[in-house]
C-alpha cells in the first residue's frame, strides 16, 4: 500500500505524520489474516490481547471502518463473515472470541463461557488465504462478562449493525445487504429483548466495564437509538418499508424514554442505577457527546449543552481527548465492584475512568454535527501529539492523575486511537486540505 497517496492532500504536517504512522505502525501490522481470512487483532503486535483473539464489539467496528478507508474492503467482508458465524441463535453476538484449546482457563476472565455450548467452528485459511474445509478450527465465544453485573451486554450486537451499515455505505452492495439482513435483524431483536420495564435497554456499561454504570447508561440508549434508525434505513434500502417503519418506531419510543429520564435542563445525566436511581454527580459525561453525535439531542438541547461541554477542561485532562467523565474522584461504594482474586493489579475499580478513543470518536462526531471544525482539529492535533510522545503508538487508556496530567495505561500499541484518527481524517478530506 502506498500510504503517502492517501495522505498527500493533508495540509497539517503533524496530522499528516500522525495518520501515516497510525497506518504504518499500528493498523497494517494488526491485519494479520492468519487465523482466518480477514482476521485482525486489536493491538499492533498482539502482546497484550493475543495474536489470535477476536473482539467483535466496538474494536471491530472502529478498526474495520479504518480498513475500509484504506481500501481493505475484502478483508473487512471476510472479517464480517467470521463474526456472523459466531452469532448465537437468539441473535446475540459475542464481545470476545478465543481459540479453543487445552490451556483455556474458564475460571477467571472466561468464567462466563458456557462450554461447550459457546463453541463454534470456522475454516482456517490455507497458505494462499483460501478456506480449508478440512481445517475447521474450534473457537470459544464470550457473551457474559467476568464482572458480576455483566457490562458490555449489548456492545457486540450494536457494533455488528454499525459495521454492516458502514460496509454498505462504502460498497453500495445491496446484494450483500440482502444476504445479511436476516442476521442483522436478529441482532437488533436481541438488543430489543434487553428492554426493561422503564423502557430503557439494559446491559450497561455500554463500552466501559469499571466503573460499572449499572444498569441503564445513557451511552447504551444513544447507540441503540442510532442503530435502530440505521437498520430502518437498511431495511428501506432493501425494499422492506414495513420492517423499516417498525425499527423507526422502536427508535422513537426509546428516544422518548431517554429524553424523559436523562435530560436535566441543560445536559444529559450519566446512568440510572436500579436501586439508587439517576446518577448525575460525575460532572458532564460522554452521554452528552453521544446524544449530540447521533441527533438525539434536539437543536435546542445541543445549543444548551455544547458550550458547557467545551468549557469543561477536565474532559481533556492532560491535553488528551476525551475523558468519560469530568469529575474523576467522586464515586459511591455501590458504583464499584468487589475485587475478584484473579484481577490484575493494573485493573482497579475505576479502570475506565479515563480518556479512550471510543469517547473521542463520539466527541468528534458531535463536533461534526455542530460544525465546530476548530475543536475537532484541535482534538486531532492533541491525539497526534500524544502519539508522537510515545514513538507514534497509543495506549488504550489515559487515566487522570491528581495533577493535570494523565497516565497512559492498558494496552500499548492499541489500535483504537489509531483507527479513529485514520477514520476521521480520511473520511473528511475536505477539512484537511
C-alpha positions in Angstrom: 0.0 0.0 0.0 1.3 3.5 -0.9 0.4 5.3 2.3 1.5 8.7 1.1 -1.0 8.5 -1.8 -3.7 8.5 0.9 -2.2 11.4 2.9 -0.7 13.7 0.2 -3.5 16.2 0.4 -3.4 16.6 4.2 -2.3 20.2 4.9 -1.2 20.0 8.5 2.2 18.3 8.8 1.6 16.9 12.3 -1.8 15.4 11.3 -0.3 14.0 8.1 2.5 12.3 10.0 0.1 11.0 12.6 -2.1 9.4 10.1 0.8 7.9 8.2 2.3 6.4 11.4 -1.0 5.1 12.6 -1.4 3.2 9.3 2.2 2.0 9.0 3.0 1.1 12.7 -0.4 0.0 14.0 -3.2 -0.8 11.5 -1.3 -2.6 8.8 0.6 -4.8 11.3 -2.6 -5.7 13.1 -4.2 -7.0 9.9 -2.7 -10.5 10.2 -5.2 -12.7 8.3 -3.6 -15.8 9.7 -6.2 -17.3 12.0 -8.9 -16.8 9.3 -9.3 -14.6 6.3 -9.9 -11.0 7.3 -8.5 -11.6 10.8 -7.1 -8.6 12.6 -6.1 -8.0 16.2 -6.6 -5.0 18.5 -3.0 -4.2 19.4 -0.3 -3.9 16.7 1.8 -6.8 17.8 -0.6 -8.9 19.9 1.5 -8.6 23.1 -1.5 -7.5 25.3 -4.6 -9.2 23.9 -3.0 -12.0 22.0 -2.3 -12.7 18.3 -5.4 -14.7 17.6 -8.1 -13.3 19.9 -11.0 -11.6 18.2 -13.1 -8.8 19.7 -16.4 -8.3 17.6 -17.5 -5.4 19.8 -16.6 -1.7 19.4 -13.0 -2.5 18.5 -14.1 -4.5 15.4 -16.4 -1.7 14.1 -13.8 1.1 14.7 -10.9 -0.8 13.2 -12.9 -2.2 10.3 -14.0 1.3 9.4 -10.4 2.4 9.2 -9.6 -0.6 6.9 -12.4 0.4 4.6 -10.8 3.9 4.4 -7.6 2.2 3.4 -9.3 0.2 0.7 -9.1 -3.1 2.6 -12.7 -4.0 1.7 -12.1 -7.7 1.0 -10.6 -8.1 4.5 -13.5 -6.4 6.2 -16.0 -8.5 4.3 -14.1 -11.6 5.4 -14.0 -10.5 9.0 -17.7 -9.9 9.0 -18.3 -13.4 7.8 -16.4 -14.7 10.9 -18.5 -12.5 13.2 -21.7 -13.7 11.5 -20.6 -17.3 12.1 -20.2 -16.5 15.8 -23.8 -15.3 16.1 -26.0 -17.1 18.6 -29.4 -18.5 17.6 -31.1 -15.6 19.6 -29.2 -13.0 17.6 -26.6 -12.2 20.2 -23.0 -11.5 19.2 -20.1 -12.4 21.5 -17.9 -9.4 22.6 -14.8 -11.7 22.5 -13.8 -14.9 20.8 -10.8 -17.1 21.6 -9.3 -20.2 20.0 -10.4 -23.3 21.8 -7.6 -25.5 23.4 -6.5 -27.3 26.5 -5.0 -24.2 28.1 -8.2 -22.2 28.0 -8.9 -21.1 31.6 -12.6 -20.9 32.2 -12.3 -20.0 35.9 -11.1 -16.4 35.6 -11.9 -13.8 32.9 -13.6 -16.5 30.7 -15.8 -17.8 33.5 -18.9 -16.6 31.7 -18.4 -19.1 28.9 -21.0 -21.9 28.7 -18.8 -24.7 27.5 -19.2 -26.4 25.1 -22.4 -24.6 24.0 -20.4 -21.5 23.3 -18.0 -23.3 20.9 -18.3 -22.9 17.1 -16.1 -23.9 14.2 -14.8 -21.8 11.3 -12.5 -22.6 8.4 -8.8 -21.8 8.7 -7.1 -20.4 5.5 -4.5 -22.2 3.5 -1.2 -20.6 2.6 -2.9 -18.6 -0.2 -5.7 -17.5 2.1 -8.3 -19.8 0.8 -10.6 -21.5 3.4 -9.8 -25.2 4.1 -12.9 -27.1 4.9 -10.8 -29.9 6.3 -9.1 -27.3 8.5 -12.1 -26.3 10.6 -11.0 -24.7 13.8 -12.8 -24.5 17.1 -13.5 -21.1 18.7 -15.0 -20.2 22.0 -17.5 -17.3 22.3 -17.7 -15.0 25.3 -21.2 -13.5 25.8 -21.1 -13.0 29.6 -18.6 -10.7 31.3 -16.5 -11.7 34.3 -17.7 -8.6 36.2 -20.8 -9.8 38.1 -23.1 -7.0 36.7 -22.2 -8.2 33.2 -21.3 -5.0 31.4 -20.9 -4.8 27.6 -24.2 -6.6 27.4 -25.3 -5.2 24.0 -22.0 -3.8 22.8 -21.3 -6.5 20.2 -24.7 -6.7 18.5 -24.8 -2.9 18.3 -21.3 -2.9 16.8 -22.3 -5.7 14.3 -25.1 -3.5 12.9 -22.7 -0.5 12.8 -20.1 -2.5 10.8 -22.7 -3.8 8.3 -24.0 -0.3 7.7 -20.5 1.0 7.1 -19.8 -1.8 4.7 -23.0 -1.0 2.7 -22.1 2.7 2.7 -18.6 2.0 1.3 -19.6 -0.6 -1.2 -23.2 0.2 -2.3 -23.6 -3.5 -2.4 -27.4 -4.1 -1.9 -26.9 -7.8 -2.8 -24.6 -8.2 0.1 -27.0 -6.4 2.3 -29.9 -8.7 1.3 -27.8 -11.7 2.3 -27.0 -10.3 5.7 -30.3 -8.6 6.5 -31.9 -11.5 8.5 -28.8 -11.8 10.6 -28.8 -8.0 11.3 -32.5 -8.1 12.2 -31.8 -10.9 14.6 -29.1 -8.9 16.3 -31.5 -5.9 16.6 -34.2 -8.2 18.0 -31.8 -9.4 20.7 -31.0 -5.8 21.6 -34.7 -5.1 21.8 -35.1 -8.1 24.1 -33.0 -6.3 26.7 -35.6 -3.6 27.2 -36.7 -3.1 30.8 -40.0 -2.0 32.3 -38.7 1.6 32.4 -38.4 1.5 28.6 -34.6 1.5 28.6 -32.1 -1.0 27.3 -30.0 -2.7 30.0 -26.5 -4.3 29.7 -24.6 -1.2 30.9 -22.0 0.0 30.7 -22.0 0.1 27.0 -18.3 0.4 26.4 -17.0 0.7 30.0 -16.5 -2.2 32.5 -15.1 -0.4 35.6 -16.8 1.8 36.9 -20.0 -0.2 36.4 -22.6 2.2 35.2 -25.1 -0.4 36.2 -27.8 -0.9 34.8 -29.0 1.7 32.3 -26.4 4.0 31.0 -27.1 6.9 28.6 -24.5 5.8 26.0 -26.3 2.5 25.6 -29.6 4.2 24.9 -28.0 6.6 22.4 -26.2 3.9 20.5 -29.3 1.7 20.4 -31.5 4.5 19.1 -28.8 5.1 16.5 -28.6 1.5 15.2 -32.4 1.0 15.2 -32.6 4.0 12.8 -29.6 2.7 10.9 -31.3 -0.7 10.5 -34.5 1.1 9.4 -32.6 2.8 6.6 -31.0 -0.6 5.6 -34.4 -2.2 5.5 -35.8 0.6 3.4 -32.8 0.3 1.0 -33.5 -3.5 0.8 -37.2 -2.8 -0.2 -38.8 -3.6 3.2 -40.7 -0.4 4.1 -42.9 -2.1 6.7 -39.9 -3.5 8.6 -38.2 -0.1 8.3 -41.2 1.5 9.9 -41.0 -1.0 12.8 -37.5 -0.1 13.6 -38.1 3.6 13.3 -40.9 3.3 15.8 -38.7 1.4 18.2 -36.1 4.2 17.9 -38.7 6.9 18.5 -40.1 5.1 21.6 -36.7 4.6 23.1 -35.7 8.2 22.3 -38.8 9.5 24.1 -38.0 7.4 27.2 -34.3 8.5 27.1 -35.3 12.2 26.9 -37.8 11.9 29.7 -35.4 10.2 32.1 -32.0 11.6 31.2 -32.4 15.3 30.2 -31.6 17.6 33.2 -32.5 21.0 31.7 -29.0 21.8 30.3 -27.3 18.4 30.0 -28.0 14.7 29.9 -27.4 12.5 33.0 -24.9 9.6 33.0 -26.8 6.5 34.0 -29.6 5.1 36.1 -28.9 2.6 38.9 -31.7 0.1 39.8 -31.6 0.9 43.5 -30.1 4.4 43.8 -31.7 6.0 40.8 -30.4 8.7 38.5 -26.6 9.2 38.7 -25.5 12.7 37.7 -22.7 13.6 40.1 -19.7 12.8 38.0 -20.0 16.1 36.2 -20.5 16.3 32.4 -20.1 12.9 30.7 -19.8 11.2 27.3 -23.6 10.7 27.2 -23.8 14.3 26.0 -21.4 13.7 23.2 -23.4 10.6 22.1 -26.7 12.4 22.2 -25.4 15.2 20.1 -23.5 13.0 17.7 -26.4 10.8 16.9 -29.0 13.5 16.5 -30.9 12.6 19.7 -30.3 15.9 21.4 -32.6 18.4 19.8 -31.1 21.6 18.3 -32.2 23.5 21.4 -30.6 20.9 23.7 -27.4 20.8 21.7 -27.2 24.6 21.8 -27.6 24.5 25.6 -25.1 21.7 26.4 -22.4 22.4 23.7 -20.8 25.5 25.4 -20.8 23.6 28.7 -19.0 20.7 27.3 -16.5 22.9 25.5 -15.8 24.9 28.7 -15.2 21.7 30.8 -11.5 21.5 30.6 -11.3 18.2 32.6 -12.7 16.3 29.7 -9.4 16.9 28.0 -7.3 16.4 31.1 -3.6 16.1 30.3 -4.4 17.6 26.9 -5.7 14.2 25.7 -9.3 13.8 24.4 -11.6 12.5 25.7 -12.4 11.5 29.3 -15.6 9.6 30.1 -16.5 11.9 33.0 -15.4 15.4 34.2 -15.3 14.6 37.9 -12.9 11.7 38.4 -12.8 11.1 42.1 -16.4 11.3 43.4 -17.7 7.7 43.4 -20.1 5.9 45.7 -19.2 2.4 47.1 -22.2 0.9 45.2 -20.6 2.0 41.9 -17.6 -0.1 42.4 -17.5 -3.9 42.1 -16.0 -6.2 44.6 -12.4 -7.0 43.6 -12.0 -10.6 42.4 -9.0 -12.8 43.1 -7.8 -13.1 39.6 -7.9 -9.4 38.7 -4.5 -7.9 37.8 -3.1 -5.0 39.8 -3.5 -2.8 36.8 -7.3 -3.1 36.8 -8.8 -1.1 39.6 -12.5 -0.3 40.1 -12.1 2.9 38.2 -10.2 1.4 35.3 -12.4 3.0 32.6 -12.5 6.5 34.2 -10.1 7.6 31.6 -9.7 9.1 28.1 -10.3 6.5 25.4 -10.6 6.6 21.6 -14.3 5.5 21.8 -15.1 8.6 23.8 -13.1 10.8 21.5 -14.9 9.5 18.5 -18.3 10.5 20.0 -16.9 13.9 20.7 -15.6 14.2 17.1 -18.9 13.2 15.6 -20.6 15.7 17.9 -18.1 18.4 16.6 -19.1 17.5 13.0 -22.8 17.9 13.8 -22.2 21.3 15.5 -19.9 22.4 12.7 -17.1 23.0 15.2 -14.2 22.4 13.0 -11.8 24.3 15.3 -12.4 22.0 18.2 -12.3 18.9 16.0 -8.9 19.9 14.5 -7.5 20.8 18.0 -8.5 17.4 19.3 -6.9 15.6 16.4 -3.7 17.5 16.8 -3.6 16.7 20.6 -4.1 13.0 19.8 -1.2 13.2 17.3 1.0 14.9 19.8 0.3 12.1 22.3 1.2 9.5 19.7 4.4 11.4 18.9 5.5 11.3 22.5 5.2 7.5 22.6 7.1 6.6 19.4 3.9 7.1 17.3 1.9 4.5 19.2 -1.1 5.0 21.5 -2.3 3.3 24.7 -5.8 2.1 25.3 -6.5 4.5 28.2 -5.1 7.7 29.6 -6.2 7.9 33.3 -6.4 11.1 35.2 -3.8 12.0 37.8 -4.5 14.2 40.8 -2.5 16.8 38.8 -3.4 18.0 35.4 -1.5 15.1 33.8 -2.8 11.7 32.6 -1.1 8.3 33.0 -1.1 6.1 29.9 -2.4 2.6 30.9 -3.7 -0.5 29.4 -2.5 -2.0 26.1 0.4 -0.2 24.4 0.2 -0.1 20.6 -3.6 -0.4 20.9 -5.5 0.1 17.6 -8.4 2.3 18.8 -6.9 5.8 18.7 -5.0 5.0 15.5 -8.2 3.7 13.9 -10.3 6.7 15.0 -7.6 9.1 13.8 -7.5 7.5 10.3 -11.3 7.3 10.1 -11.7 11.0 11.0 -9.1 12.3 8.6 -9.6 10.1 5.6 -13.4 10.2 5.8 -13.5 14.0 5.9 -10.8 15.0 3.4 -12.3 18.5 2.7 -11.5 19.5 6.3 -7.8 18.7 5.9 -6.8 20.1 2.5 
